[in-house]
């Protein structure tokens, strides 16, 4: 005779097996690596999708966490820079990794951080990135009709200078420095859809909700 205790035990075992099956059958991103010149990226791929994601600034940890959680749940391919600082370093010189997607942008970010460096040294870094840019953008760019999403955080107030060259009209305080080279520039030239998802550092739930909104509302 089967008792209520036996039935309860069988139910618990059945639920455990079901939970285990769901966990094992869930999509798990496949990890690999790629590079843009000397700059290394971890690539997380979950299934087949025309969605691409990128995290560029190593100090924007909320964006990193949000993207890792998102790509574990939704299909797409995420590129995460292997760096813990906001800037990257090449041959001892600092650069903003979101200002190196054009030769002009690379030159200007080098000049911003290192006006004292020799022209020869700066030009060598520009050329090094020129050699690797096309291959990296080919991997990163979504197919026709796809979407590229960049995730960012800010903790010092929103930076206007990254948006000015794409705006039809704007007003600004005197002295704001403008220079190109952000990822939005080559994406615009290719005609690719590009979205920047930026929230204040620490607001993980908000950034996850914004990423989920894109999945639900942008085909």
Secondary structure, DSSP 4 states (H G I P E B T S, - for coil): ---HHHHHHHHHHHHHHHHHHHHHHS--PEEEEEEETTEEEEEEEESS-SEEEEE--TT-HHHHHHHHHHHHHS-EEEEEES-SSSEEEETTEEEETTS-SSHHHHHHHHHHH-TTS-HHHHHHHHHHHHHHHHHHHHHHSPPTT-EEEEEEEESS---GGGTGGG-SS----TT-------HHHHHHHHT-EEEEEEEETT-HHHHHHHHHHHHHH--
